[in-house]
Amino acid sequence: MVHYANMGHSSIRQNLPVVNVGTLDRPIYHAAEVMA
């Protein structure tokens, strides 16, 4: 999840707790993880 924030996909969500990012943007995180 850390590398997702490091990707800079969303500078706003980067400031949110990792738990919230995983919950709110799970589909986006999954897509970003696959692309990475």
Wavefront OBJ file of the C-alpha trace (Angstrom):
o trace
v 0.000 0.000 0.000
v 2.947 2.264 0.652
v 4.128 2.065 -2.945
v 0.618 3.086 -4.041
v 1.041 6.392 -2.196
v 4.550 6.714 -3.596
v 3.182 6.387 -7.121
v 1.539 9.784 -6.653
v -1.713 8.545 -8.240
v -3.557 10.909 -5.914
v -1.689 13.451 -3.808
v -4.879 14.016 -1.784
v -5.468 10.378 -0.845
v -1.753 10.088 -0.153
v -2.391 12.173 2.969
v -5.105 9.796 4.203
v -4.374 6.802 6.445
v -3.430 3.655 4.544
v -6.492 1.897 5.944
v -8.831 4.501 4.461
v -7.079 4.386 1.100
v -7.452 0.602 0.985
v -11.132 0.824 1.907
v -12.261 3.776 -0.206
v -10.138 3.138 -3.288
v -9.766 -0.623 -3.283
v -10.634 -0.925 -7.028
v -8.229 1.896 -7.894
v -5.524 0.484 -5.638
v -5.955 -2.936 -7.212
v -5.652 -1.471 -10.705
v -2.587 0.546 -9.689
v -1.045 -2.542 -8.112
v -1.565 -4.531 -11.318
v -0.083 -1.721 -13.422
v 2.909 -1.533 -11.091
l 1 2 3 4 5 6 7 8 9 10 11 12 13 14 15 16 17 18 19 20 21 22 23 24 25 26 27 28 29 30 31 32 33 34 35 36
